[in-house]
């Protein structure tokens, strides 16, 4: 495999990221509202007195809730006229044009849900927004009547689900600014609040027309012009899901959304602004995780617009199995669990049955063992946040550890160890030793010692 070394670099940076979203507090018309649980000493069925509500806020919330309801219905019904009627005619032309493009770009996206949730109790002070946003005294927008009689910036969540990929809807925050004039409320901007720290989440449809191609176990969301790559992904998606389910014992949705962005900027919008998108080939992300109920929303595998196209078919298979393992195990993985186990196990599944030898998959580690001897401790979490050779070493060591445990103790024991350690989250050294002894009959020192012998034998 000619791209094996570069694949390790890409895989090494493909850390599973989790973007945790907040729970919606207020539903717009048409959505379910769940009552709060009774307070201490309160009999079941007793009403909790509602806090006093400012009448002006209540009036605004009702009007904007109706606006958002009409906007969502227009998306679901593919009614462009109704959708654009929610956009402020006094907004600047670039925003109005972007909204028209947004609606058109959604045409190829099959949705089982598209709605909004309004949080009228979480508003921003927009007093000091510039006149270019408010229209005051500038003749902004359409000129006459451009001045807003009132602006309001309540928190808004977009709630959506992709047919064929999402089992449950997911939510993302939208930085919407609303304006009232001529007796009606409109959406004035989706970026004016950036300067106040409230940004609009950008989905693939904000970057261009979207196409969705279905497989048995998921979908590929892409843009026009990516057909050859999409064909490869669709062909490999179902076998990858089956390969992961064959080894992972806990039930999961077995539905995968693969996203193929067109640019690093789009990828960054989908995985987070601080992620090193130029050096990864794929990232597994989720919007919300509840380990107690084993509920995960918004799981995606986001592929590099450049890196993934350079992969051979065998390498692509490894990448997809690695990332899909993160999806399958996410509900059983508590944040803060040892990264060497999480990434080592994902690599183990990725390379399983690939025929790739330890030396082929971990060339940097092989050189280290021959010239300097094997590692003397388990890979530290900080190494997975580094770059270059240290990051490659961390992933190669983790994979070799997982292979060692599977070879020495059995594959079922490796899976049991993952489920034990990953369910705990951050653990002290003594707690980690206890869990290792419980599963392997060996503490960290004994595990490292056996791993060292294994590496010397396998890489001599």
Secondary structure as UniProt FT lines:
FT   TURN            2..3
FT   HELIX           4..13
FT   TURN            29..30
FT   TURN            40..41
FT   TURN            44..45
FT   HELIX           55..77
FT   HELIX           80..84
FT   TURN            85..86
FT   TURN            89..90
FT   HELIX           93..105
FT   HELIX           106..108
FT   STRAND          111..123
FT   TURN            127..128
FT   HELIX           131..134
FT   TURN            136..138
FT   TURN            141..142
FT   TURN            144..145
FT   STRAND          150..152
FT   STRAND          154..162
FT   TURN            163..165
FT   STRAND          170..174
FT   STRAND          177..181
FT   TURN            182..183
FT   STRAND          184..189
FT   HELIX           192..196
FT   HELIX           204..206
FT   STRAND          210..215
FT   TURN            216..217
FT   STRAND          218..223
FT   TURN            224..225
FT   HELIX           227..247
FT   STRAND          256..260
FT   HELIX           264..271
FT   TURN            273..274
FT   HELIX           277..279
FT   STRAND          282..285
FT   STRAND          288..290
FT   TURN            291..294
FT   STRAND          295..297
FT   STRAND          300..303
FT   TURN            305..306
FT   HELIX           307..310
FT   HELIX           313..329
FT   HELIX           330..332
FT   TURN            335..336
FT   HELIX           339..351
FT   TURN            352..353
FT   HELIX           358..361
FT   HELIX           363..372
FT   HELIX           381..385
FT   HELIX           388..409
FT   HELIX           411..422
FT   TURN            423..424
FT   HELIX           429..440
FT   HELIX           444..458
//
